[in-house]
Amino acid sequence: MIIEGNQKEKEAMRAFHRGDRQEGLRLQEEFAAEFREEYRNKDHCPCKKACRYHGNCKECVAIHRAHQEHVPNCMRPLINKKIKQLSELTEHSIADEIEAPKEILRKEFSYD
């Protein structure tokens, strides 16, 4: 099952946008049911950072909501995609002003 960019969930959003709430909710629940079944005993978390809360979305999101300094790592690709589109308005000139922080990755993703 693909989570990011899932076609069924995209169709649910199209239904919501055209005002068909019932169909949107039906498709959304189908996606959620498939997710629950597929990831019942599998790791669904795409985060590469070494973190005590890996795979525990509920607590991870609560922590980020509480400190409000940055977003969970799993949300970064989605948000960066949107920011990149905005950055095109200034020919990506913001890139010259940004320095990425060093992060501690999980062992399976480390660069050592």
C-alpha positions as CSV (number, residue, x, y, z in Angstrom):
1,M,0.0,0.0,0.0
2,I,1.3,3.4,-0.9
3,I,0.4,6.1,1.6
4,E,2.0,9.3,0.1
5,G,-0.1,10.3,-2.9
6,N,-2.6,7.5,-2.4
7,Q,-5.0,7.5,-5.4
8,K,-8.0,6.4,-3.3
9,E,-7.5,9.3,-0.9
10,K,-6.9,11.7,-3.7
11,E,-10.3,10.6,-5.2
12,A,-11.8,11.2,-1.8
13,M,-10.5,14.7,-1.8
14,R,-11.8,15.3,-5.3
15,A,-15.3,14.1,-4.1
16,F,-15.1,16.5,-1.1
17,H,-14.1,19.4,-3.4
18,R,-17.0,18.8,-5.8
19,G,-19.4,18.8,-2.7
20,D,-20.0,15.0,-2.6
21,R,-19.2,14.6,1.1
22,Q,-20.8,11.2,1.4
23,E,-18.6,9.7,-1.4
24,G,-15.6,11.5,0.1
25,L,-16.2,9.9,3.5
26,R,-16.8,6.5,2.0
27,L,-13.5,6.6,0.1
28,Q,-11.7,8.0,3.1
29,E,-12.9,5.2,5.3
30,E,-11.9,2.6,2.6
31,F,-8.4,4.1,2.7
32,A,-8.3,4.1,6.5
33,A,-9.5,0.5,6.6
34,E,-6.9,-0.6,4.1
35,F,-4.2,1.2,6.1
36,R,-5.3,-0.4,9.4
37,E,-5.1,-3.9,7.8
38,E,-1.9,-3.3,5.8
39,Y,0.1,-1.7,8.7
40,R,-1.4,-3.7,11.6
41,N,2.0,-5.3,12.2
42,K,4.3,-3.3,9.9
43,D,6.3,-0.1,10.2
44,H,4.4,2.7,8.4
45,C,6.6,5.6,9.6
46,P,8.8,7.1,6.8
47,C,10.8,9.2,9.3
48,K,14.6,8.6,9.0
49,K,15.5,10.5,12.2
50,A,16.5,8.6,15.3
51,C,13.5,9.1,17.6
52,R,11.9,7.5,20.5
53,Y,8.4,8.2,19.0
54,H,9.1,6.5,15.6
55,G,5.8,5.0,14.4
56,N,3.8,6.6,17.2
57,C,2.0,9.3,15.3
58,K,-0.4,10.3,18.0
59,E,2.4,11.2,20.6
60,C,4.7,12.6,17.9
61,V,2.1,15.0,16.6
62,A,1.1,16.0,20.1
63,I,4.7,16.8,21.0
64,H,5.1,18.9,17.9
65,R,1.8,20.7,18.5
66,A,3.0,21.4,22.0
67,H,6.4,22.9,21.3
68,Q,5.4,24.5,17.9
69,E,8.9,24.9,16.7
70,H,8.8,22.6,13.7
71,V,6.7,19.8,12.1
72,P,7.2,16.1,12.3
73,N,9.8,14.7,10.0
74,C,7.2,12.6,8.1
75,M,5.4,15.8,7.1
76,R,8.5,17.6,5.7
77,P,8.3,16.2,2.2
78,L,4.7,17.2,1.8
79,I,5.3,20.7,3.2
80,N,8.6,21.1,1.3
81,K,6.8,20.3,-2.0
82,K,4.4,23.1,-1.3
83,I,7.1,25.5,-0.3
84,K,9.1,24.7,-3.4
85,Q,6.1,25.7,-5.5
86,L,6.0,29.0,-3.7
87,S,9.8,29.4,-4.0
88,E,9.4,29.3,-7.8
89,L,7.9,32.8,-7.5
90,T,11.3,34.2,-6.6
91,E,13.4,31.8,-8.8
92,H,14.3,29.8,-5.6
93,S,16.5,32.7,-4.4
94,I,15.7,31.7,-0.8
95,A,17.9,28.6,-1.3
96,D,21.0,30.9,-0.9
97,E,19.8,31.9,2.5
98,I,19.1,28.4,3.9
99,E,21.6,26.0,5.7
100,A,20.2,22.6,6.6
101,P,20.9,21.4,10.2
102,K,22.8,18.2,10.8
103,E,20.4,15.5,12.0
104,I,20.9,12.2,13.7
105,L,19.4,9.4,11.6
106,R,18.3,5.9,12.5
107,K,21.1,3.4,12.0
108,E,19.6,1.9,8.8
109,F,19.7,5.4,7.3
110,S,23.0,6.7,8.7
111,Y,25.7,7.9,6.3
112,D,28.6,6.2,8.2
